Amino acid sequence: MPSLPSLLPLFLTLTGRRVLLVGGGPVAAAKLDQLLAAGADVRVVAPEVDARIEAAAAASGVAIDRRPFVPADLDAAWFVVAAATPDVNREVAIAAEPRRVFVNAVDDPANATAFLSGVVRRDGVTIAISTSGDAPALAGLLREALDAVLPEHLDEWIEEARRQRAIWRRDQVPMEERRPLLLEALNALYRRPEGLHSDRVEER
């Protein structure tokens, strides 16, 4: 079995940036939901499109070009999601390479240079899980497992971490000293008379 590529985990700011979605079926519709949730300016290129994509176009101003993909479609794109046939995905990947545009080819790792992950979003925390495109169903199962074990009071953890960060920046606390300080601050939440009712935080 060939070794999986080494990936750099990365979170992108796509708000207001053009993302090309090639494909118009149900899988493309699901990816469109993710892209719109990230605030991307999405353009869809496909000869035919799913009813969900039609609805998104009406509600969110998504541009739809009902025709086959051509390389010039990538000229204004920051990122492209190829959710079409393997042949079309390959066309997209070939055209994207010289333009230095990363491609997420859905369930087609051979034509991908970027992999959308299983994502948990809760109370300001985002956790992403990737299997380098090799086992997307496993990434989904791991996402569900992580969602189940996240702390109940994560929103209060986030609020306290933000408060502590402001103090550390004010007092110029070195980065290497901050994690144990945050651990103590989070445990202090549970010691307050009105504190949280759960287990203490344990350092990993």
C-alpha positions, 0 to 999 in steps of 0.5 A: 500500500502506498504511503499517504502524503504528509499533510499540513493541517490548515484552516482557511478564511474563505469569506468573500473569496471566490471558490469554484465548485465543479459538479452539480449532483448531491455530493456537490450540493453538500459541499456547497453547504460547507462553502457557504457556511464559510462565507465563500463566494461560490461559483458552480460549473456543471451542465446540470445541477441538483435542486438544492444547488438551485435553491442555494442560488436563489437564496444566497446569490450563488452563480451557476454556469450550466456547461462543462468545466473549462480551465479559464473557470479557475482564473479568479478562484482561490480554491476549487472543489471538484465533485464531478466524474474522475475524468472531469476531476482530472481536468480540473487538477491539471488546469489548477496545477500551473495556476497554483490553485488547491483542489479538493477532489471529492472521494478522488484523492489521486486528483486532490491537493487539498482534503476537506475534513470531518469537522466538529464545531462547537462554542467557538472551537473547531476540530478537523479530522483527516485521513488524507482522503483515504478513509472519509467514512472513518473521518466521519466516525472520529468526528462523531466520537470527538463531538461526544467527548468534548466538555459540556461547558466548552463555551465557558472554557472559551470565555475564560481562555479569551480573558486569560489571553488578554491578561497574558498579553498585557503582562507579556507572559511568555508563550511557554508559561501560558498552558499551565496557567490556563489549566489552573484557570479552567480548574478554578471555574469548578472551584467557584461556589457557583462553579461548573458541575463536572470533572476537573480539567486534566493536563494532557 
